[in-house]
Amino acid sequence: MFSFGNPKILFLLLLIPAMFGLFLLARKARTKKLKRYGRLDVVLGQIPDASRYTPWIKIGVELLLVAVVIVILARPRAKGSSTLTSKKVQGSEIVVAMDISNSMLASSTNDADGISRLQQAKFIVEKLFDRMTNDKVGLVVFAGDAYVQLPITTDYVSANMFINSVSTNMVPTQGTAIGSAIDMALESFTPDTKTGRAIIVITDGENFEDDAVESAARAADAGVIVDIIGLGTASGAPILIDRNKGVYMTDSQGQQVITALNAAEAQKIAKAGKGIYVSGNSSNAIGDINSQLDTLAKTDFMRTTFSPASEQFPAFAVLALILLIIDALTPTRKITWLTKFNFFTSNKPRTK
């Protein structure tokens, strides 16, 4: 028995009778046209390669293929099987605070058309999450204000989905409030826990709104280290606001806005938070942060994950592939090697 993740898609199965009806109409129209040339059995005798049966076989296979594809889209799952598994693990809690101000649209390298700082930030976070196996993770996004995008969780699949959806349009107030992001991340941890905790701030270091050093020191006093990953270069880059059209941000005088990495400010914040500062352009950035996180204290907690065994669409995908091959190999004309067999009349001599 099956259940379906997207059961409403099954309504598309109603298209199959309609498609078969169109096939019948096409066959009827074909017969009507052939009758214009004389008796149907005589006319068909003049078309030796035309088959009476293979078109029916093909339409049957094709309609079955459509049905299987619709079932795949509906996400069949084994009914009654558990989709969640839990186990006791040891880990820490890490909250990533990601800068999504407009300056993060600028190139992360000296090449103005290079990969943006925001894309580089997503790449780094995904790689960090890939290396984590038993830690709890959370996500805070910030520009002029800070918001919790993902509460503390052990669900890395959801975490990566949230990371991929991050954009500079998520925060209505522009600016860079690193201090607010640290304060918001500090409130996101599980209360009254003895586990090691860390905040990883990913930013270009341009802080305009608050005292981030003071916030980092407050986090350190609470037993939470603050690590900083700096993105961008000291020489700076223009802010590319429309990559397709090549449009860059300008100021009120029409001059391109250049934004540069403020590594000195980022290092001050990391020092106050008793953490480390690493450059996002360094090949060792992920390894350095990971080594720092390995020093955090670990505690026991239950980790719940989704079981992929419940998804049944691979079996239907194989069936769809088989049907597709059968359809491709089935001609609309007579199959030559079958013409020597007579399935519908007897070869025995008639008796009077």
C-alpha positions as CSV (number, residue, x, y, z in Angstrom):
1,M,0.0,0.0,0.0
2,F,1.1,3.5,-0.7
3,S,0.6,7.0,0.5
4,F,1.5,10.1,-1.6
5,G,3.4,13.2,-0.7
6,N,1.5,15.2,-3.4
7,P,-1.8,13.4,-3.7
8,K,-3.5,16.3,-5.7
9,I,-1.3,15.5,-8.7
10,L,-3.1,12.2,-9.0
11,F,-6.0,14.2,-10.5
12,L,-3.9,14.4,-13.7
13,L,-4.8,10.7,-14.2
14,L,-8.1,12.0,-15.5
15,L,-6.2,13.1,-18.6
16,I,-5.7,9.4,-19.6
17,P,-9.3,8.7,-20.6
18,A,-9.3,12.0,-22.5
19,M,-6.1,11.0,-24.4
20,F,-7.5,7.6,-25.2
21,G,-10.7,9.3,-26.5
22,L,-8.6,11.4,-28.8
23,F,-6.9,8.3,-30.1
24,L,-10.2,6.7,-30.9
25,L,-11.4,9.8,-32.7
26,A,-8.1,9.8,-34.8
27,R,-8.6,6.1,-35.7
28,K,-12.2,6.7,-36.7
29,A,-11.2,9.7,-38.8
30,R,-8.5,7.5,-40.5
31,T,-11.0,4.8,-41.3
32,K,-13.4,7.3,-42.7
33,K,-10.8,8.7,-45.0
34,L,-9.7,5.2,-46.2
35,K,-13.3,4.3,-47.1
36,R,-13.3,7.2,-49.6
37,Y,-11.0,5.1,-51.8
38,G,-13.2,2.0,-51.8
39,R,-13.9,-1.1,-49.7
40,L,-11.9,-1.0,-46.6
41,D,-10.5,-4.5,-46.9
42,V,-9.4,-3.8,-50.4
43,V,-7.8,-0.5,-49.6
44,L,-5.9,-2.0,-46.6
45,G,-4.6,-4.7,-48.9
46,Q,-2.9,-2.0,-50.8
47,I,-1.0,-0.9,-47.7
48,P,0.9,-4.1,-46.8
49,D,3.0,-2.4,-44.1
50,A,0.1,-1.0,-42.2
51,S,-0.6,-2.8,-39.0
52,R,-4.0,-3.2,-37.3
53,Y,-2.5,-4.0,-33.9
54,T,0.7,-2.1,-33.2
55,P,-0.9,1.4,-33.0
56,W,-3.1,-0.1,-30.2
57,I,-0.1,-1.6,-28.5
58,K,1.8,1.8,-28.7
59,I,-1.1,3.8,-27.3
60,G,-1.5,1.3,-24.4
61,V,2.2,1.6,-23.5
62,E,2.2,5.4,-23.8
63,L,-0.9,5.8,-21.7
64,L,0.6,3.5,-19.1
65,L,3.9,5.6,-19.2
66,V,1.9,8.8,-18.6
67,A,0.2,7.2,-15.6
68,V,3.5,6.1,-14.1
69,V,5.0,9.5,-14.5
70,I,2.0,11.1,-12.8
71,V,2.4,8.6,-9.9
72,I,6.1,9.6,-9.7
73,L,5.2,13.3,-9.4
74,A,2.8,12.4,-6.7
75,R,5.7,11.0,-4.6
76,P,4.6,7.5,-3.7
77,R,5.7,6.4,-0.2
78,A,5.4,3.1,1.6
79,K,2.3,3.5,3.8
80,G,2.8,2.8,7.4
81,S,6.6,2.9,7.3
82,S,8.3,5.4,9.7
83,T,9.7,8.5,8.0
84,L,11.6,9.6,11.0
85,T,14.5,7.9,12.9
86,S,16.0,9.1,16.2
87,K,19.3,8.3,17.9
88,K,21.4,9.6,20.8
89,V,24.5,11.5,19.6
90,Q,27.0,14.0,21.1
91,G,27.4,17.4,19.6
92,S,27.5,21.2,20.0
93,E,25.3,24.0,18.9
94,I,26.3,26.4,16.1
95,V,24.4,29.3,14.8
96,V,25.5,30.9,11.5
97,A,24.8,34.6,11.1
98,M,24.9,35.5,7.4
99,D,25.2,39.0,6.1
100,I,22.6,39.6,3.3
101,S,23.1,43.4,2.9
102,N,23.4,44.7,-0.6
103,S,27.2,44.8,-0.3
104,M,27.2,41.0,-0.3
105,L,26.2,41.2,-4.0
106,A,29.7,42.5,-4.8
107,S,32.4,40.2,-6.0
108,S,34.2,38.2,-3.4
109,T,37.4,38.6,-5.5
110,N,39.2,41.4,-7.3
111,D,37.3,40.5,-10.5
112,A,34.2,42.7,-10.6
113,D,32.3,39.9,-12.4
114,G,33.5,37.2,-10.0
115,I,31.4,35.0,-7.7
116,S,29.4,37.2,-5.3
117,R,30.1,37.3,-1.6
118,L,26.6,36.0,-1.0
119,Q,27.2,32.9,-3.2
120,Q,30.6,32.4,-1.6
121,A,28.9,32.6,1.8
122,K,26.3,29.9,0.8
123,F,29.1,27.7,-0.5
124,I,31.1,28.0,2.8
125,V,28.0,27.3,5.0
126,E,27.0,24.2,2.9
127,K,30.6,22.8,3.2
128,L,30.5,23.5,6.9
129,F,27.2,21.7,7.3
130,D,28.5,18.8,5.2
131,R,31.3,18.3,7.8
132,M,29.0,18.4,10.7
133,T,27.4,15.1,11.6
134,N,25.9,15.4,15.1
135,D,25.8,19.1,15.9
136,K,22.7,21.3,16.1
137,V,22.7,24.2,13.7
138,G,20.7,27.4,13.3
139,L,20.6,30.3,10.8
140,V,20.3,34.1,11.4
141,V,20.2,36.5,8.5
142,F,20.9,40.2,8.9
143,A,21.3,43.5,7.1
144,G,20.0,46.6,8.9
145,D,18.0,44.2,11.2
146,A,18.5,40.6,12.2
147,Y,16.0,37.7,11.9
148,V,16.1,34.0,12.8
149,Q,15.7,32.2,9.5
150,L,16.1,28.7,11.0
151,P,15.8,27.8,14.7
152,I,18.3,25.3,16.2
153,T,17.8,21.9,14.6
154,T,19.5,18.7,13.7
155,D,17.8,18.6,10.3
156,Y,20.6,19.3,7.8
157,V,18.4,18.8,4.8
158,S,16.1,21.7,5.9
159,A,19.1,23.7,6.9
160,N,20.6,23.4,3.4
161,M,17.2,24.3,1.8
162,F,17.1,27.5,3.9
163,I,20.7,28.4,2.9
164,N,19.9,28.0,-0.8
165,S,16.8,30.3,-0.4
166,V,18.7,33.2,1.2
167,S,18.7,36.5,-0.8
168,T,19.3,40.1,-0.1
169,N,15.6,40.8,-0.5
170,M,14.7,38.9,2.8
171,V,15.5,41.9,5.1
172,P,13.5,45.1,4.3
173,T,16.0,47.4,6.1
174,Q,19.4,47.8,4.5
175,G,22.6,48.3,6.4
176,T,24.9,46.0,8.3
177,A,24.1,45.4,12.0
178,I,26.6,42.7,13.0
179,G,25.9,43.4,16.7
180,S,22.2,42.8,16.3
181,A,23.0,39.5,14.5
182,I,25.2,38.3,17.3
183,D,22.6,39.2,19.9
184,M,19.8,37.4,17.9
185,A,22.1,34.4,17.5
186,L,22.8,34.4,21.2
187,E,19.1,34.2,22.0
188,S,18.6,31.3,19.5
189,F,20.6,28.7,21.5
190,T,18.9,26.1,23.7
191,P,18.5,27.6,27.2
192,D,20.2,26.1,30.2
193,T,22.5,23.8,28.3
194,K,26.1,22.9,29.1
195,T,27.0,22.1,25.5
196,G,29.6,24.1,23.6
197,R,28.1,26.9,21.6
198,A,29.5,29.0,18.8
199,I,28.3,31.8,16.5
200,I,29.8,32.0,13.0
201,V,29.4,35.4,11.4
202,I,29.9,35.6,7.7
203,T,30.2,39.2,6.5
204,D,32.3,41.7,4.6
205,G,33.0,43.4,7.9
206,E,31.4,46.8,7.0
207,N,29.4,47.5,10.2
208,F,27.4,50.7,10.2
209,E,24.6,50.2,12.7
210,D,25.8,49.1,16.2
211,D,28.7,48.1,18.4
212,A,29.5,44.6,17.2
213,V,32.6,44.3,19.4
214,E,30.5,44.9,22.5
215,S,27.9,42.3,21.4
216,A,30.7,39.7,20.7
217,A,32.2,40.4,24.2
218,R,28.8,39.8,25.7
219,A,28.5,36.5,23.9
220,A,31.9,35.4,25.1
221,D,30.9,36.2,28.7
222,A,27.9,33.9,28.2
223,G,30.3,31.1,27.1
224,V,29.6,31.4,23.4
225,I,32.6,32.0,21.0
226,V,32.2,34.2,18.0
227,D,34.1,33.3,14.8
228,I,34.2,35.6,11.8
229,I,34.6,34.7,8.2
230,G,35.4,37.7,6.1
231,L,34.4,38.0,2.5
232,G,35.6,40.3,-0.2
233,T,39.0,42.0,-0.7
234,A,40.7,45.1,0.6
235,S,40.7,46.8,-2.8
236,G,36.9,46.5,-3.0
237,A,34.4,45.8,-5.8
238,P,31.3,47.4,-7.2
239,I,27.9,46.1,-6.2
240,L,26.3,44.2,-9.1
241,I,22.5,44.5,-8.5
242,D,21.5,42.9,-11.9
243,R,23.9,40.3,-13.2
244,N,21.9,39.7,-16.4
245,K,21.9,43.4,-17.4
246,G,25.3,44.2,-15.9
247,V,23.8,47.0,-13.7
248,Y,25.8,48.2,-10.7
249,M,24.7,50.2,-7.7
250,T,25.4,53.9,-7.9
251,D,25.2,56.7,-5.3
252,S,23.2,60.0,-5.5
253,Q,25.9,61.5,-7.8
254,G,25.7,58.6,-10.2
255,Q,29.0,57.1,-9.2
256,Q,29.5,53.4,-8.7
257,V,29.5,52.3,-5.0
258,I,32.6,50.4,-4.1
259,T,32.5,48.1,-1.1
260,A,35.6,46.6,0.5
261,L,36.3,44.0,3.1
262,N,37.0,45.6,6.5
263,A,39.2,42.8,7.9
264,A,40.5,45.0,10.8
265,E,36.9,45.4,12.2
266,A,36.1,41.7,11.7
267,Q,39.3,40.7,13.6
268,K,38.3,43.0,16.5
269,I,34.9,41.4,16.7
270,A,36.4,37.9,16.6
271,K,39.0,38.8,19.3
272,A,36.2,40.2,21.6
273,G,34.2,37.0,21.0
274,K,37.2,34.8,21.9
275,G,37.0,33.3,18.4
276,I,39.0,33.4,15.3
277,Y,39.0,35.4,12.1
278,V,39.5,33.6,8.7
279,S,39.4,34.9,5.2
280,G,36.6,33.4,3.1
281,N,38.9,33.4,0.1
282,S,41.4,31.2,1.9
283,S,41.6,27.6,0.8
284,N,41.9,26.6,4.5
285,A,38.9,28.7,5.7
286,I,36.5,25.8,6.2
287,G,39.2,23.6,7.8
288,D,40.2,26.4,10.2
289,I,36.6,27.0,11.4
290,N,36.0,23.3,11.6
291,S,39.1,22.8,13.8
292,Q,37.9,25.6,16.1
293,L,34.4,24.0,16.4
294,D,36.1,20.6,17.3
295,T,37.3,22.3,20.5
296,L,33.7,22.9,21.7
297,A,32.3,20.8,24.5
298,K,29.9,18.0,23.4
299,T,26.7,16.9,25.2
300,D,24.2,14.1,24.5
301,F,20.9,14.8,22.7
302,M,18.5,13.0,20.4
303,R,19.0,13.6,16.7
304,T,15.9,13.0,14.5
305,T,16.4,12.4,10.8
306,F,14.2,11.5,7.9
307,S,14.4,8.0,6.6
308,P,14.8,7.9,2.8
309,A,13.6,4.3,2.6
310,S,9.9,5.5,2.6
311,E,10.2,7.0,-0.8
312,Q,9.1,4.6,-3.5
313,F,9.5,6.7,-6.7
314,P,12.8,4.9,-7.8
315,A,10.8,1.7,-8.6
316,F,8.3,3.7,-10.6
317,A,11.1,5.5,-12.4
318,V,12.6,2.2,-13.5
319,L,9.2,1.1,-14.7
320,A,8.8,4.3,-16.7
321,L,12.2,3.8,-18.3
322,I,11.2,0.3,-19.4
323,L,7.9,1.5,-20.9
324,L,9.8,4.3,-22.7
325,I,12.2,1.8,-24.2
326,I,9.3,-0.5,-25.3
327,D,7.5,2.5,-26.9
328,A,10.6,3.5,-28.8
329,L,11.1,-0.1,-30.1
330,T,7.5,-0.6,-31.1
331,P,6.9,0.5,-34.7
332,T,3.6,1.7,-36.1
333,R,3.9,-0.6,-39.1
334,K,3.8,-4.3,-39.2
335,I,6.5,-6.2,-37.4
336,T,8.2,-8.2,-40.3
337,W,9.2,-11.3,-38.3
338,L,5.7,-11.7,-36.9
339,T,4.0,-11.8,-40.3
340,K,4.8,-15.5,-40.8
341,F,2.6,-16.3,-37.7
342,N,-1.2,-16.5,-38.0
343,F,-2.6,-15.8,-34.6
344,F,-6.3,-15.4,-35.5
345,T,-7.2,-18.0,-38.1
346,S,-6.8,-21.7,-38.2
347,N,-4.5,-23.4,-40.6
348,K,-6.5,-26.6,-40.5
349,P,-8.4,-27.5,-43.7
350,R,-12.1,-26.8,-43.6
351,T,-14.4,-29.8,-43.4
352,K,-17.7,-29.9,-45.2
